[in-house]
Amino acid sequence: MTKSNMFKALVSGAALTALTAGGAFAQEVTLKLHQFLPAQANVPKLVLDVWADNVEEDSEGRIKVDRYASMALGGTPPELMDQAIDGIADVVWTVVGYTPGRFPTTEVFELPFMVEDAREASCAYWQMFEEHMKDGEFSDVKIVGTWVHGPGMFHTNEPVRVPSDLEGMKIRGGSRLVNNLLTRVGAEPVGMPVPAVSEALSKGVIDGTTIPWEVTYALKVPELVTNHTEFEGAALYNLTFVLAMNKDVYEGLSDENKAVIDANSGLEFSVFAGGTQADADGPARQVAVDLGNNIITVSEEEAKEWDAIVNPIYEEWASGMENGDALIEEAKTRMEQCGENMADIDTYGDS
């Protein structure tokens, strides 16, 4: 046998061994994960890195996830969804409301005083995504997870307890419905992605911002303003998020690699993501406490004044949606049911 034939025989033997042992050659895939926050912020560190690490581990190294923070691949946060669709990035994490009106069904969880618990809402959001959005609004991407953050609130340079305190203040809003809310309570809404908040506050472009506690630490908000207004009971507002994957990239994976992505997608991951983000509120709040900042807590009774002013947003939103009222009732029912059945939902990452 010639050396050439010997080499061919060895290669053929190795191929046969690989096919016999694993059923197919191991597929090497590198996914580019793109998002808008610094790598050390809570969501990248506590949610996205956990997901990426699990995908790498579960695939036994066949899938590698390269993480690109702070829009390192270029573009702006509102462009992230199109980057996933167009293949500029393979996976993106984004605020759905950065593209106003494009994914309207998700806004049911952004209505004022709608959500009390991020885990329950993230659970209901995933269920309603599968029922109403998967083959419609999000048909161009593979959605890995859907979730909401903890309670949205105000962080301002002047104290805010009642709606009239916001009169004339320029407040950053993160979505169409939040900006609507701000207008109704007398503020001047300024739409901008969250990474722009720090500079806008430091330069006096805005007088305050709406964000949950957890992201304030990464943005140094407690160092830029000294007043924080939180609400007891249902949140003033919440924003919706998705972790989305390029559909062609997903479809091009081997069956075993698709199974890895599927195992790290869905209800359990969504509940984990929303719950983890909400749990990070406490440590971030403590930073403001330690700085001696003024934290105002609006009681549920006091919140009725706010609710009376912003509640017309429900009717306005519902009138612009097909079966809008039914979607609102479904979201409420599903959140309640998720709360009752939360103990039966497997913890993400558990074997």
C-alpha positions as CSV (number, residue, x, y, z in Angstrom):
1,M,0.0,0.0,0.0
2,T,1.4,3.4,-0.9
3,K,1.7,6.2,1.6
4,S,-1.1,8.1,-0.1
5,N,-3.4,5.1,0.2
6,M,-2.4,4.5,3.8
7,F,-3.3,8.1,4.6
8,K,-6.7,7.8,2.9
9,A,-7.3,4.6,4.9
10,L,-6.5,6.3,8.2
11,V,-8.8,9.2,7.4
12,S,-11.6,6.9,6.4
13,G,-11.1,4.9,9.6
14,A,-11.2,8.1,11.7
15,A,-14.3,9.2,10.0
16,L,-16.0,5.8,10.6
17,T,-15.0,6.0,14.2
18,A,-16.5,9.5,14.6
19,L,-19.7,8.5,12.8
20,T,-20.0,5.4,15.0
21,A,-19.3,7.1,18.3
22,G,-21.3,10.3,17.8
23,G,-23.6,9.7,14.9
24,A,-22.0,12.6,13.0
25,F,-19.0,14.9,13.0
26,A,-19.0,17.4,15.8
27,Q,-20.2,20.8,14.4
28,E,-18.1,23.8,15.3
29,V,-20.3,27.0,15.5
30,T,-19.5,30.4,16.8
31,L,-22.4,32.7,17.6
32,K,-22.0,36.5,17.9
33,L,-24.1,37.8,20.8
34,H,-24.6,41.5,20.6
35,Q,-26.2,43.9,23.1
36,F,-26.2,47.5,24.3
37,L,-25.0,47.4,27.9
38,P,-21.4,47.3,29.3
39,A,-20.3,43.7,29.9
40,Q,-20.2,44.2,33.7
41,A,-23.9,45.4,33.9
42,N,-26.4,43.1,35.6
43,V,-28.1,41.6,32.5
44,P,-25.0,40.7,30.6
45,K,-23.3,39.4,33.7
46,L,-26.2,37.6,35.4
47,V,-28.4,36.6,32.5
48,L,-26.7,36.6,29.1
49,D,-23.4,35.2,30.3
50,V,-25.2,32.4,32.1
51,W,-27.1,31.6,28.9
52,A,-24.0,31.6,26.8
53,D,-22.0,29.6,29.2
54,N,-24.8,27.0,29.4
55,V,-25.0,26.8,25.6
56,E,-21.2,26.2,25.4
57,E,-21.2,23.6,28.2
58,D,-24.3,21.8,27.0
59,S,-22.9,21.6,23.4
60,E,-19.7,20.1,24.8
61,G,-17.8,22.8,23.0
62,R,-19.5,22.5,19.6
63,I,-21.0,25.9,20.0
64,K,-19.0,28.9,21.1
65,V,-20.7,32.2,22.0
66,D,-18.6,35.4,21.4
67,R,-20.1,38.3,23.5
68,Y,-20.1,41.8,22.1
69,A,-21.1,44.5,24.7
70,S,-22.0,48.2,24.3
71,M,-22.8,47.9,20.6
72,A,-19.3,46.7,19.8
73,L,-20.4,45.4,16.4
74,G,-21.7,48.8,15.5
75,G,-25.1,50.4,15.1
76,T,-27.5,51.7,17.7
77,P,-29.7,49.8,20.2
78,P,-32.9,50.4,18.1
79,E,-31.1,48.5,15.2
80,L,-30.4,45.3,17.2
81,M,-33.5,43.5,16.0
82,D,-32.7,44.1,12.4
83,Q,-29.1,43.1,13.0
84,A,-30.5,39.7,14.1
85,I,-32.8,39.5,11.1
86,D,-30.0,40.5,8.7
87,G,-27.3,38.4,10.2
88,I,-25.0,41.2,11.4
89,A,-25.3,39.5,14.7
90,D,-26.4,35.9,15.4
91,V,-28.1,36.6,18.7
92,V,-29.2,39.9,20.2
93,W,-30.7,41.1,23.4
94,T,-32.8,44.2,23.1
95,V,-35.6,46.3,24.5
96,V,-38.6,45.6,22.3
97,G,-39.9,49.2,22.8
98,Y,-36.8,50.6,21.0
99,T,-38.7,50.0,17.8
100,P,-42.1,51.6,18.7
101,G,-45.2,50.0,17.3
102,R,-43.3,47.1,15.5
103,F,-44.2,44.5,18.1
104,P,-47.3,45.9,19.6
105,T,-48.6,42.8,21.4
106,T,-45.7,42.8,23.8
107,E,-46.9,46.2,25.0
108,V,-49.6,44.6,27.0
109,F,-47.0,44.0,29.7
110,E,-45.9,47.7,29.5
111,L,-49.2,49.1,30.5
112,P,-49.1,51.2,33.7
113,F,-49.7,49.4,37.0
114,M,-50.1,46.1,35.1
115,V,-47.3,44.0,36.5
116,E,-46.6,43.1,40.1
117,D,-44.1,40.3,39.7
118,A,-41.4,40.0,37.0
119,R,-41.4,36.2,37.1
120,E,-45.1,35.9,36.7
121,A,-45.1,38.5,33.9
122,S,-42.2,36.9,32.1
123,C,-44.0,33.5,32.3
124,A,-47.2,35.0,30.9
125,Y,-45.2,36.9,28.3
126,W,-43.7,33.6,27.0
127,Q,-47.0,31.9,26.9
128,M,-48.6,34.8,25.0
129,F,-45.6,35.0,22.7
130,E,-46.2,31.3,21.7
131,E,-49.9,31.9,21.3
132,H,-50.0,35.3,19.6
133,M,-46.6,36.5,18.4
134,K,-44.4,33.6,17.4
135,D,-45.8,33.2,13.9
136,G,-46.8,36.9,13.5
137,E,-44.8,39.8,14.9
138,F,-41.6,37.7,15.5
139,S,-41.8,35.4,12.6
140,D,-38.5,36.7,11.2
141,V,-36.4,35.5,14.1
142,K,-36.0,32.6,16.5
143,I,-37.0,33.9,19.9
144,V,-34.9,32.4,22.7
145,G,-36.6,34.2,25.7
146,T,-39.1,36.9,26.6
147,W,-39.1,38.8,29.8
148,V,-39.7,42.0,31.7
149,H,-37.6,43.8,34.2
150,G,-38.5,44.7,37.8
151,P,-40.6,47.7,38.7
152,G,-40.0,50.8,36.6
153,M,-39.6,54.0,38.5
154,F,-38.3,57.6,38.5
155,H,-34.8,58.9,39.2
156,T,-34.8,62.7,39.2
157,N,-32.9,65.8,40.2
158,E,-35.9,67.1,42.2
159,P,-38.2,65.1,44.5
160,V,-41.3,63.4,42.9
161,R,-44.2,62.1,44.9
162,V,-47.3,63.3,43.1
163,P,-47.9,63.7,39.4
164,S,-47.8,67.5,39.5
165,D,-44.2,67.3,40.7
166,L,-43.2,66.2,37.2
167,E,-44.8,69.2,35.5
168,G,-42.3,70.6,32.9
169,M,-39.6,68.1,33.8
170,K,-37.7,66.5,30.9
171,I,-37.8,62.7,31.7
172,R,-36.2,60.0,29.6
173,G,-38.7,57.3,28.6
174,G,-37.7,53.9,27.2
175,S,-40.8,53.0,25.1
176,R,-43.9,54.4,23.4
177,L,-46.2,53.6,26.3
178,V,-43.8,55.0,28.9
179,N,-43.6,58.3,26.9
180,N,-47.4,58.3,26.7
181,L,-47.4,57.9,30.5
182,L,-44.9,60.8,31.0
183,T,-47.0,63.1,28.8
184,R,-50.1,62.4,30.8
185,V,-48.5,63.2,34.1
186,G,-47.2,66.5,32.8
187,A,-43.6,65.7,32.0
188,E,-41.8,66.2,28.7
189,P,-40.8,62.8,27.5
190,V,-37.4,62.4,25.9
191,G,-36.9,59.1,24.1
192,M,-33.5,57.6,24.2
193,P,-31.9,54.1,24.7
194,V,-30.6,53.5,28.2
195,P,-26.9,53.8,27.4
196,A,-27.4,57.5,26.7
197,V,-28.9,58.2,30.1
198,S,-25.7,58.9,32.0
199,E,-24.4,61.6,29.6
200,A,-27.9,63.2,29.3
201,L,-28.2,63.5,33.0
202,S,-24.7,64.8,33.5
203,K,-25.2,67.5,30.8
204,G,-28.6,68.5,32.0
205,V,-30.3,67.4,28.8
206,I,-32.8,65.6,31.0
207,D,-34.0,66.2,34.5
208,G,-34.5,62.5,35.3
209,T,-35.1,59.1,33.8
210,T,-37.4,56.1,34.1
211,I,-35.5,52.9,34.7
212,P,-35.6,50.0,37.2
213,W,-33.2,50.0,40.1
214,E,-31.0,47.3,38.7
215,V,-29.5,49.2,35.8
216,T,-28.8,52.4,37.9
217,Y,-25.5,51.1,39.2
218,A,-24.0,50.5,35.8
219,L,-25.1,53.9,34.6
220,K,-24.0,55.7,37.9
221,V,-27.5,57.2,38.2
222,P,-27.4,57.5,42.0
223,E,-24.3,59.7,41.6
224,L,-26.0,61.9,39.0
225,V,-29.4,62.5,40.7
226,T,-30.4,62.3,44.4
227,N,-34.1,61.5,44.2
228,H,-35.7,58.1,43.5
229,T,-39.4,57.4,43.4
230,E,-40.6,53.9,43.7
231,F,-44.2,52.5,43.9
232,E,-45.7,49.9,46.3
233,G,-47.8,47.2,44.7
234,A,-48.1,47.1,40.9
235,A,-45.2,48.7,39.0
236,L,-45.6,52.2,37.5
237,Y,-44.5,50.5,34.3
238,N,-42.3,47.6,32.9
239,L,-40.4,47.2,29.7
240,T,-40.3,44.0,27.6
241,F,-37.2,42.3,26.3
242,V,-36.3,39.5,23.9
243,L,-33.3,37.4,23.3
244,A,-33.5,36.8,19.5
245,M,-31.6,34.6,17.1
246,N,-31.1,34.8,13.4
247,K,-33.5,32.3,11.9
248,D,-31.2,31.1,9.2
249,V,-28.4,30.5,11.6
250,Y,-30.7,28.5,13.9
251,E,-32.1,26.5,11.0
252,G,-28.5,25.8,9.8
253,L,-27.5,24.1,13.0
254,S,-27.2,20.4,13.3
255,D,-30.1,18.7,15.1
256,E,-28.0,18.1,18.2
257,N,-27.0,21.8,18.3
258,K,-30.6,22.9,17.7
259,A,-31.5,20.8,20.7
260,V,-29.0,22.7,22.8
261,I,-30.5,26.0,21.8
262,D,-34.0,24.7,22.4
263,A,-33.0,23.4,25.8
264,N,-31.8,26.9,26.7
265,S,-34.9,28.6,25.3
266,G,-38.4,29.0,26.4
267,L,-40.5,29.4,29.6
268,E,-37.9,28.4,32.1
269,F,-35.2,30.6,30.7
270,S,-37.7,33.6,30.4
271,V,-38.7,33.2,34.1
272,F,-35.1,33.0,35.1
273,A,-34.1,36.1,33.1
274,G,-37.0,38.2,34.4
275,G,-36.6,37.1,38.0
276,T,-32.8,37.5,37.9
277,Q,-33.1,41.0,36.6
278,A,-35.7,41.9,39.3
279,D,-33.6,40.3,42.0
280,A,-30.7,42.7,41.1
281,D,-32.9,45.7,42.1
282,G,-32.1,45.3,45.8
283,P,-28.3,45.6,45.6
284,A,-28.6,48.5,43.2
285,R,-31.1,50.3,45.5
286,Q,-28.6,49.8,48.4
287,V,-26.1,51.9,46.5
288,A,-28.5,54.9,46.6
289,V,-29.2,54.2,50.3
290,D,-25.5,54.2,51.1
291,L,-25.0,57.5,49.2
292,G,-27.7,59.1,51.4
293,N,-30.0,59.7,48.5
294,N,-33.7,60.6,49.0
295,I,-35.9,57.5,48.3
296,I,-39.6,58.3,48.1
297,T,-42.0,55.3,48.2
298,V,-45.5,56.0,46.8
299,S,-48.0,53.8,48.7
300,E,-50.7,51.9,46.9
301,E,-53.2,54.4,48.2
302,E,-51.2,57.3,46.9
303,A,-50.7,55.5,43.6
304,K,-54.4,55.7,42.9
305,E,-53.9,59.4,41.9
306,W,-51.3,58.3,39.4
307,D,-53.5,55.5,38.1
308,A,-56.5,57.7,37.6
309,I,-54.4,59.9,35.3
310,V,-52.6,57.3,33.2
311,N,-55.4,54.6,33.1
312,P,-56.8,55.9,29.8
313,I,-53.7,54.4,28.2
314,Y,-55.4,51.0,28.5
315,E,-58.4,52.0,26.4
316,E,-56.2,53.8,23.9
317,W,-53.9,50.8,23.5
318,A,-56.8,48.3,23.2
319,S,-58.5,50.4,20.6
320,G,-55.4,50.2,18.4
321,M,-55.2,46.4,18.7
322,E,-57.2,43.6,17.3
323,N,-58.9,42.0,20.4
324,G,-57.0,44.5,22.6
325,D,-59.3,44.2,25.6
326,A,-59.1,40.4,25.4
327,L,-55.3,40.5,25.4
328,I,-55.3,42.6,28.5
329,E,-57.6,40.2,30.3
330,E,-55.5,37.3,29.0
331,A,-52.3,38.8,30.3
332,K,-53.8,39.4,33.8
333,T,-55.2,35.8,33.9
334,R,-52.0,34.3,32.8
335,M,-49.9,36.2,35.3
336,E,-52.2,35.1,38.1
337,Q,-52.0,31.5,36.9
338,C,-48.2,31.7,36.6
339,G,-48.1,32.9,40.1
340,E,-50.1,30.0,41.3
341,N,-48.0,27.5,39.4
342,M,-44.6,29.0,39.8
343,A,-43.4,26.2,42.0
344,D,-44.0,23.7,39.1
345,I,-41.8,25.6,36.7
346,D,-38.4,24.0,36.5
347,T,-35.5,26.3,37.4
348,Y,-33.4,27.2,34.4
349,G,-30.1,25.4,34.2
350,D,-31.1,22.5,36.5
351,S,-30.6,19.1,35.1
